[in-house]
Amino acid sequence: MRLATLLCIVLPALLANLCPAALRTIEPRRFHLGAAGNPEYDIFASQPLDGQRLDVKFKGQPNASEATLFLWQDDVKQDWNVELNGRKIGKLFTMEASLIHTLRVPSGTLRDGENVLSILPPKEVDDIFVGEIRIADTPVRQSLTQAHLDVQVTSPEQKVGLPCRLTIVDQQGALVALQATPSPNIAARPGVVYTGNGRASIGLLPGTYTIYATRGFEFGLASNTVSIGPNETKAVQLSLSREVQTPGLVACDTHVHTFSLSRHGDATLQERAVTLAGEGIELPIATDHNIFSDLSAPSIETGVRAWLTPVTGDEVTTKTAHFNVFPIRLGSKVPDEKTEPWPALLKAIRSTPGVEVVVLNHPLNIHNGFQPFAPTNFNRVTGDSLRVLDFDFDAMELVNSSALQTEFMGVFEGWFALLNAGHKITGVGSSDGHDVSRYIIGQGRTYITCPDNRPDRIDIAQACKNLKAGRALISMGLLTDITVNGRYHVGDLATHLGDQLEVSVVVQGPSWISADKVELFANGHKVREEKIKPSSSVEKARVIWKIPPPRHDQYLVAIATGPGVSAPYWAIPRPYQPAAKIWKPLVIGATNPIWIDGDGDKKFTPARAYAASVVDRTLEKPEQLLRDLEAYDEAVAAQAAGLWQKAGKDVREAHFQNLLKNAPQRVRVGFSAFAQSLP
């Protein structure tokens, strides 16, 4: 071949790799899109609205080969389709964060003269921001390999590559468009790269970027800002230190999904293994919908098996509820999700070989038009089933970071009611993660009392036993623990109480999270509160309350909260099914109960049992009922109100209400709460 001919073939390809792709701006502005008069949240109401859809006209030329569309977007929750000249080329990236999204522009899509780029709204209400639209005349892969970052993350303790999450933002704080070099231990999305061994090679546009390294709740935060030019590679070394010490506590996520098996979200089985290791989850429960899933092989394939012990499970997804069940013996038959009555469904679940734990998921979520803890199904004051419910499950999600509630205490109130009714149900935290980056896997999590010195050899049977016994803490950004009289811990029955209870609460969190309040609940009613001064210290608070021992049995639960994280490396998502247009993000740390033997009989008696005893002996004597209830708290009074109503009485009757006026406040509070719960 002649030299001139060879140069004609090779030189253009070399120049394409050496020279930055030309980026042409077709729309420099940012737009607010949404439905007029119906903002998704109150914060959008004050933002000028540009319309429901966006149509951008620009001059162009036909593209003989693939080109790349770059656009900035923010607050995208639903599916917004993107069309170019009437041809769908993709959709916006579903993530409520500021990011740069890329879309392939297939050859032949652009035309000579006027072109129209359209962004089309979904049927659902969704306020978004979009703009700063640019086009490169090169394919996506080539456009995003003009500059490179070689990142390595280690820990001072081990000096080896550490599984972690890398979050990369531009100077405006937007997650950047990037292209990670493919590897079994890499999971990448806009601005986010999970690495199973602490190393990643990342291609992007030339520019100035901040790289954050995190490893979930227990570790600190490392960052570095670098400027990188065309055809330049920069090495970035970061070190992550453990901050929150959790000896004897296993980090568990009881609700883990993949796109591979659940068919929604975007995380493959391999990506899920990498993201779990990257967020420091030691005991992940695989819970894809109506199918047994096992992350053992993917964790080996991706090289992260040393960091975790996978547990085979299933989310039994029915028309009236979702239950996570685990562990499951491989080869077993999946429970029939078409079994609708809860008693029959739970019986079928319990008969599945290997199952030890059954968790009721997100009880305030609505699926198929049904909400388990809706007022028509469940009394949130007495814990009574009003229709189809059955409470033969072991645990209940109190914090689900992918399905947060507008008012987070609503789920806790339902849990308190169940405990007061005599159901010993463990509270858990989970992430319900389906995605690589949209919702952070392990953000909501449960810490179970269990040896954790070997994350790859966690005793699953022991962990399940302790979880069912309530020896667990619920975490989404904070870790709250409680002891009574220096020796009783969550799940314990505290006896031999002495003249006072010394209740000690310790709140921990990494340096990049703050707490501002801790509360103590007895039988579900707040009895103490302490403000916390925001601090970057790992120990956010150590509070000691000395309180008189109760005359009857009660359980104690501590809940700490703080301002929600908005930074891109661990942002708290908005509620999945908002109940209001105003929402305050929070970090949360809660305990399971310590059971207080107030009456000294060395067993725990729930509020319902005390109430039943009082109502049985005073059924025709309302004055005596109220007098006898003076010895008890609000929870017992509320249970008595429910039993009184079931016996054919009416707590709203005028004569009874008149008698109630002279009762102690705690009795009035209990009866009032029940009366307000009635239809």
Residue pairs with C-beta under 8 A, 6 or more apart in sequence:
16 138
16 142
17 142
18 231
19 230
20 146
20 205
20 206
20 230
20 231
21 68
21 136
21 137
21 138
21 142
21 143
21 146
22 136
22 137
23 70
23 134
23 135
23 136
23 205
24 134
24 135
24 136
24 137
25 132
25 133
25 134
26 56
26 58
26 117
26 133
26 134
26 135
27 56
27 58
27 117
27 131
27 132
27 133
28 131
28 132
29 131
29 132
30 72
30 129
30 130
30 131
30 132
31 50
31 51
31 54
31 129
31 130
31 131
32 44
32 47
32 48
32 49
32 50
32 127
32 128
32 129
33 49
33 50
33 51
33 52
33 53
33 54
33 80
33 119
33 121
33 127
33 128
33 129
33 130
34 40
34 44
34 49
34 52
34 121
34 125
34 126
34 127
34 128
35 52
35 121
35 125
36 49
36 52
38 125
39 45
39 127
39 581
40 77
40 125
40 126
40 127
40 581
41 127
41 574
41 578
41 581
41 582
41 583
42 581
42 582
44 127
47 127
52 121
53 118
53 119
53 120
53 121
54 117
54 118
54 119
54 130
55 116
55 117
55 118
56 116
56 117
56 118
56 133
57 114
57 115
57 116
58 114
58 115
58 117
59 113
59 114
59 115
60 110
60 111
60 112
60 113
60 114
60 115
60 135
61 110
61 112
62 108
62 110
62 111
62 112
63 105
63 107
63 108
63 109
63 110
63 137
64 107
64 108
65 107
65 139
66 104
66 105
66 106
66 107
66 138
66 139
66 140
67 104
67 105
67 109
67 110
67 135
67 136
67 137
67 138
67 139
68 102
68 103
68 104
68 105
68 135
68 136
68 138
68 139
68 140
68 143
68 144
69 82
69 84
69 89
69 102
69 103
69 104
69 105
69 117
69 133
69 134
69 135
70 100
70 101
70 102
70 132
70 133
70 134
70 135
70 136
70 143
70 177
71 92
71 100
71 101
71 103
71 130
71 131
71 132
71 133
71 134
72 98
72 99
72 100
72 101
72 129
72 130
72 131
72 132
72 133
72 174
73 92
73 93
73 98
73 99
73 101
73 128
73 129
73 130
74 96
74 97
74 98
74 99
74 128
74 129
74 130
74 174
75 96
75 126
75 127
75 128
75 129
76 92
76 93
76 94
76 95
76 96
76 126
76 128
76 130
77 94
77 96
77 124
77 126
77 128
77 574
78 94
78 122
78 124
78 126
79 91
79 92
79 94
79 122
80 91
80 92
80 119
80 120
80 121
80 122
80 126
80 128
80 130
81 88
81 90
81 91
81 119
81 120
82 88
82 89
82 90
82 91
82 92
82 103
82 117
82 118
82 119
82 120
83 89
83 117
83 118
83 120
84 105
84 109
84 110
84 115
84 116
84 117
84 118
85 109
85 110
85 111
85 115
85 116
86 116
86 118
87 106
87 109
89 103
89 104
89 105
89 106
89 109
90 103
90 104
92 101
92 119
92 128
92 130
93 99
93 101
93 189
93 190
94 438
95 175
95 189
95 190
95 437
95 438
96 438
96 573
96 574
97 175
97 191
97 568
97 571
98 172
98 173
98 174
98 175
98 568
99 174
99 175
99 176
99 190
99 191
100 170
100 174
100 175
100 176
100 177
100 190
100 191
101 177
101 190
102 140
102 143
102 144
102 177
102 190
104 139
104 140
105 135
117 133
119 130
136 143
140 179
141 179
143 205
144 177
144 178
144 179
144 203
144 204
144 205
145 179
145 203
146 203
146 204
146 205
146 206
146 230
146 231
147 203
147 204
147 205
147 206
147 207
147 228
147 229
147 230
147 231
147 232
147 233
147 234
148 201
148 202
148 203
148 204
148 228
148 232
148 233
148 234
149 168
149 200
149 201
149 202
149 204
149 209
149 211
149 226
149 228
149 233
149 234
149 235
149 236
150 199
150 200
150 201
150 202
150 233
150 234
150 235
150 236
151 166
151 193
151 195
151 199
151 200
151 201
151 202
151 211
151 213
151 235
151 236
151 237
151 238
152 161
152 198
152 199
152 235
152 236
152 237
152 238
153 161
153 162
153 164
153 166
153 195
153 198
153 199
153 213
153 222
153 237
153 238
153 239
153 240
154 160
154 161
154 162
154 198
154 237
154 238
154 239
154 240
155 162
155 239
155 240
155 241
155 242
156 239
156 241
157 241
157 242
160 198
161 195
161 197
161 198
161 199
162 198
162 215
162 240
163 194
163 195
163 196
163 197
163 198
163 215
163 274
163 277
163 278
163 280
163 304
163 307
164 194
164 195
164 198
164 213
164 214
164 215
164 219
164 240
164 278
165 192
165 193
165 194
165 213
165 214
165 215
165 216
165 275
165 278
165 279
165 440
165 569
166 192
166 193
166 194
166 195
166 200
166 202
166 211
166 212
166 213
167 175
167 191
167 192
167 211
167 212
167 213
167 214
167 568
167 569
168 175
168 176
168 178
168 191
168 192
168 193
168 202
168 204
168 209
168 210
168 211
168 212
169 175
169 176
169 191
169 209
169 210
169 212
169 568
170 176
170 207
170 208
170 209
171 207
171 208
171 209
173 568
174 191
175 190
175 191
175 192
175 568
176 190
176 191
176 204
176 205
176 207
176 209
177 190
177 191
177 204
177 205
178 188
178 190
178 191
178 193
178 202
178 203
178 204
179 188
179 202
179 203
179 204
180 186
180 188
180 193
180 200
180 201
180 202
180 203
181 200
181 201
181 202
181 203
184 196
184 270
184 301
184 302
184 303
185 195
185 196
185 197
185 274
185 302
185 303
185 304
186 193
186 194
186 195
186 196
186 200
186 274
187 193
187 194
187 267
187 270
187 271
187 274
187 275
187 278
187 436
188 194
188 202
188 436
189 266
189 435
189 436
189 437
189 438
190 437
191 437
191 568
192 436
192 437
193 200
193 202
194 271
194 274
194 275
194 278
194 436
195 274
195 278
196 273
196 274
196 277
196 278
196 302
196 303
196 304
197 303
204 228
206 228
206 229
206 230
206 232
207 227
207 228
208 225
208 226
208 227
208 228
209 225
209 226
209 227
209 228
210 223
210 224
210 225
211 223
211 224
211 225
211 226
211 236
211 238
212 221
212 222
212 223
212 567
212 568
212 569
213 221
213 222
213 223
213 238
213 240
214 221
214 222
214 240
214 569
214 570
215 240
215 278
215 279
215 280
216 251
216 278
216 279
216 280
216 281
216 442
216 445
217 244
217 251
217 280
217 442
217 445
217 475
217 477
217 479
217 509
217 510
218 242
218 243
218 244
218 246
218 251
218 280
218 510
219 240
219 241
219 242
219 243
219 244
219 280
219 510
220 240
220 241
220 242
220 243
220 510
220 511
220 512
221 240
221 510
221 511
221 512
221 569
222 238
222 239
222 240
223 238
224 236
224 238
226 234
226 236
228 234
243 510
243 511
243 538
244 479
244 508
244 509
244 510
244 538
245 538
246 447
246 452
246 479
247 452
248 449
248 450
248 451
248 452
249 447
249 448
249 449
249 450
249 452
249 473
250 282
250 283
250 447
250 448
250 449
250 450
250 452
250 458
250 463
251 280
251 281
251 282
251 283
251 442
251 445
251 447
251 452
252 281
252 282
252 283
252 284
252 285
252 445
252 446
252 447
252 448
252 463
252 467
253 276
253 281
253 283
253 284
253 285
253 430
253 431
253 433
253 441
253 442
253 444
253 445
253 446
254 285
254 287
254 324
254 326
254 357
254 359
254 395
254 397
254 428
254 430
254 446
255 285
255 287
255 315
255 324
255 359
255 361
255 397
255 400
255 430
255 431
255 432
255 433
256 272
256 276
256 284
256 285
256 286
256 287
256 295
256 431
256 433
256 441
257 265
257 267
257 272
257 287
257 288
257 289
257 315
257 432
257 433
257 434
258 265
258 267
258 268
258 269
258 271
258 272
258 286
258 288
258 293
258 434
259 265
259 266
259 267
259 268
259 434
260 267
260 268
260 269
261 269
261 288
261 289
261 291
261 293
262 288
262 289
262 434
263 289
264 434
265 433
265 434
265 435
265 438
266 434
266 435
266 436
266 438
267 275
267 433
267 434
267 435
267 436
267 441
269 293
269 295
269 297
269 298
270 298
270 301
270 302
271 436
272 295
272 298
272 433
272 441
273 295
273 298
273 299
273 301
273 302
273 304
273 308
273 310
274 302
274 304
275 433
275 436
275 441
276 284
276 295
276 299
276 304
276 308
276 441
276 442
277 299
277 302
277 304
277 307
277 308
279 440
279 441
279 442
279 443
280 442
281 308
281 441
281 442
281 445
282 307
282 308
282 309
282 452
282 455
282 458
283 308
283 309
283 311
283 448
283 458
283 460
283 463
284 295
284 308
284 310
284 311
284 442
285 311
285 313
285 324
285 326
286 293
286 294
286 295
286 310
286 311
286 312
286 313
287 293
287 313
287 314
287 315
287 324
287 326
288 314
288 315
289 315
289 317
290 314
290 315
290 316
290 317
290 334
290 337
291 314
291 334
292 312
292 313
292 314
292 328
292 330
292 332
292 334
293 312
293 313
293 314
294 310
294 312
294 330
295 310
296 305
296 310
296 312
299 305
299 308
299 310
305 456
306 455
306 456
307 455
307 456
308 455
308 456
309 455
309 456
309 457
309 458
309 460
311 326
311 327
311 460
312 326
312 327
312 328
312 330
312 354
313 324
313 325
313 326
313 327
313 328
314 324
314 325
314 326
314 328
314 334
314 335
315 322
315 323
315 324
315 325
315 361
316 322
316 323
316 324
316 325
316 335
316 337
316 345
316 349
317 337
317 367
318 337
318 338
318 339
318 340
318 345
319 340
319 367
319 368
319 370
320 340
320 342
320 368
320 370
320 372
320 388
321 342
321 345
321 360
321 361
321 370
321 372
322 360
322 361
322 362
322 365
322 367
323 345
323 346
323 349
323 358
323 359
323 360
323 361
323 393
324 357
324 358
324 359
324 361
324 430
325 335
325 349
325 352
325 355
325 357
325 358
325 359
326 355
326 356
326 357
326 464
327 354
327 355
327 356
327 357
327 460
327 464
328 352
328 353
328 354
328 355
329 353
329 354
332 352
332 353
332 354
333 352
334 352
335 345
335 348
335 349
335 352
336 348
339 345
339 348
340 388
341 388
341 390
342 388
342 389
342 390
343 390
343 392
346 358
346 390
346 392
346 393
349 355
349 358
350 358
350 392
356 461
356 464
356 465
356 468
357 394
357 395
357 464
357 467
357 468
358 392
358 393
358 394
358 395
359 393
359 394
359 395
359 396
359 397
359 428
359 430
360 372
360 393
360 395
360 396
360 397
361 397
361 400
361 430
361 432
362 397
362 400
362 403
362 432
363 371
363 372
363 373
363 378
363 396
363 397
363 411
363 414
364 371
364 372
364 373
364 405
364 410
364 411
364 414
365 371
365 403
365 576
365 577
366 577
371 377
372 378
372 389
373 380
373 411
373 414
375 677
375 679
376 386
376 387
376 679
377 385
377 386
377 387
377 388
377 389
378 384
378 385
378 386
378 389
378 414
379 386
379 417
379 642
379 677
380 410
380 413
380 414
380 417
380 677
381 417
381 638
381 642
381 673
381 674
381 676
381 677
382 417
382 420
382 421
382 608
382 638
382 639
382 641
382 642
382 674
382 677
383 391
383 414
383 417
383 418
383 419
383 420
383 421
383 423
383 608
384 421
384 642
385 391
391 418
391 423
391 425
393 425
394 425
394 426
394 467
394 468
395 425
395 426
395 427
395 428
395 467
395 468
396 411
396 415
396 418
396 425
396 426
396 427
396 428
397 411
397 428
397 429
397 430
398 411
398 412
398 415
398 427
398 428
398 429
398 474
398 590
399 408
399 411
399 429
399 430
399 444
399 474
399 475
399 476
399 588
399 590
400 429
400 430
400 431
400 432
400 444
401 429
401 430
401 431
401 432
401 439
401 440
401 443
401 444
401 476
401 572
401 573
402 431
402 432
402 433
402 434
402 439
402 444
402 573
402 576
403 432
403 575
403 576
403 577
404 572
404 573
404 574
404 575
404 576
405 411
405 575
405 579
406 575
406 578
406 579
406 580
406 582
406 583
407 579
408 586
408 588
412 427
412 524
412 559
412 590
413 524
415 425
415 427
416 521
416 523
416 524
416 557
416 635
417 524
418 425
419 425
419 523
419 524
419 555
419 593
419 606
420 523
420 524
420 606
420 607
420 608
420 635
420 638
420 639
421 606
421 607
421 608
421 639
422 606
422 608
422 609
424 470
426 467
426 468
426 469
426 470
426 472
426 592
427 472
427 474
427 590
427 592
428 446
428 467
428 472
428 474
429 444
429 445
429 446
429 474
429 475
429 476
429 588
429 590
430 444
430 445
430 446
431 439
431 440
431 441
431 442
431 443
431 444
431 445
432 439
432 444
433 439
433 440
433 441
433 442
433 443
438 573
439 573
440 570
443 476
443 477
443 570
443 572
444 474
444 475
444 476
445 475
445 476
446 467
446 472
446 473
446 474
446 475
447 472
447 473
447 475
447 479
448 463
448 466
448 467
448 471
448 472
449 466
449 471
449 472
449 489
449 490
449 491
450 458
450 459
450 462
450 463
450 466
451 458
451 459
451 462
452 458
466 472
466 491
469 491
470 490
470 491
470 592
470 593
471 489
471 490
471 491
471 592
472 490
472 491
472 592
473 479
473 480
473 481
473 490
473 589
473 590
473 591
473 592
474 588
474 589
474 590
474 591
474 592
475 588
475 589
475 590
476 572
476 587
476 588
476 589
477 509
477 513
477 562
477 564
477 565
477 570
477 572
477 587
477 588
477 589
478 507
478 508
478 509
478 513
478 515
478 540
478 560
478 561
478 562
478 587
478 588
478 589
479 507
479 508
479 509
479 589
480 505
480 506
480 507
480 508
480 518
480 558
480 559
480 560
480 589
480 590
480 591
481 489
481 490
481 505
481 506
481 508
481 558
481 591
482 489
482 490
482 503
482 504
482 505
482 506
482 556
482 557
482 558
482 591
482 594
483 489
483 503
483 504
483 594
484 492
484 494
484 501
484 502
484 503
484 504
484 556
484 594
484 596
485 494
485 497
485 498
485 501
485 502
486 502
486 504
488 494
488 594
489 594
490 591
490 592
490 593
490 594
491 592
491 593
491 594
492 594
492 595
493 595
493 597
493 602
493 603
493 604
494 501
494 594
494 595
494 596
494 597
495 597
495 600
495 602
497 549
497 596
497 597
497 598
497 600
498 549
499 549
500 546
500 547
500 548
500 549
501 545
501 546
501 547
501 548
501 549
501 596
502 544
502 545
502 546
503 520
503 528
503 544
503 545
503 546
503 547
503 556
504 542
504 543
504 544
505 518
505 520
505 541
505 542
505 543
505 544
505 545
505 558
505 560
506 539
506 541
506 542
506 543
507 515
507 518
507 532
507 539
507 540
507 541
507 542
507 543
507 560
507 589
508 538
508 539
508 540
508 589
509 515
509 538
509 540
509 562
509 587
509 589
510 538
511 536
511 537
511 538
512 536
512 565
512 567
512 570
513 562
513 565
513 587
514 534
514 535
514 536
514 540
514 562
514 563
514 587
515 532
515 534
515 540
515 541
515 560
515 561
515 562
515 587
515 589
516 531
516 532
516 533
516 534
516 561
516 562
516 563
517 529
517 530
517 531
517 532
517 560
517 561
517 562
518 529
518 530
518 532
518 541
518 543
518 558
518 559
518 560
518 561
519 526
519 528
519 529
519 530
519 558
519 559
519 560
520 526
520 527
520 528
520 529
520 545
520 556
520 557
520 558
521 527
521 556
521 557
521 558
521 559
522 550
522 554
522 555
522 556
522 596
522 633
523 554
523 555
523 607
523 633
523 634
523 635
523 636
524 557
524 635
525 633
525 634
525 635
525 669
527 547
528 545
528 547
530 541
530 543
530 545
532 540
532 541
532 560
532 562
534 562
534 563
540 560
540 562
541 560
549 596
549 598
550 596
550 598
550 633
551 598
551 599
551 631
552 598
552 599
552 605
552 610
552 631
552 632
552 633
552 636
553 595
553 596
553 597
553 598
553 599
553 604
553 605
553 606
553 610
554 596
554 598
554 633
554 635
555 593
555 594
555 595
555 596
555 604
556 593
556 594
556 596
557 590
557 591
557 592
557 593
558 590
558 591
559 588
559 589
559 590
559 591
560 588
560 589
560 590
561 586
561 587
561 588
561 589
562 586
562 587
563 585
563 586
563 587
564 572
564 584
564 585
564 586
564 587
565 571
565 572
565 585
565 587
566 572
566 585
572 585
572 586
572 587
574 583
574 585
575 583
595 604
597 603
597 604
599 605
607 632
607 633
607 635
607 636
607 638
607 639
608 639
608 643
610 632
610 636
610 639
611 632
611 636
611 637
611 639
611 640
611 642
611 643
612 639
612 643
614 625
614 628
614 629
614 632
614 636
614 640
615 625
615 640
615 643
615 644
615 647
617 624
617 628
618 624
618 625
618 628
619 647
622 649
622 655
622 656
622 659
623 659
625 640
625 644
626 659
626 660
626 662
626 663
626 667
629 636
629 637
629 640
629 663
629 667
629 670
630 663
630 664
630 667
632 666
632 667
633 666
633 670
634 666
634 667
634 669
634 670
634 673
635 670
636 670
637 666
637 667
637 668
637 669
637 670
637 671
638 670
638 671
638 673
638 674
639 670
640 670
640 671
641 651
641 670
641 671
641 673
641 674
641 675
642 674
644 651
645 651
645 674
645 678
649 656
650 656
651 657
651 671
651 674
651 675
652 675
652 678
660 667
660 668
660 671
661 668
663 671
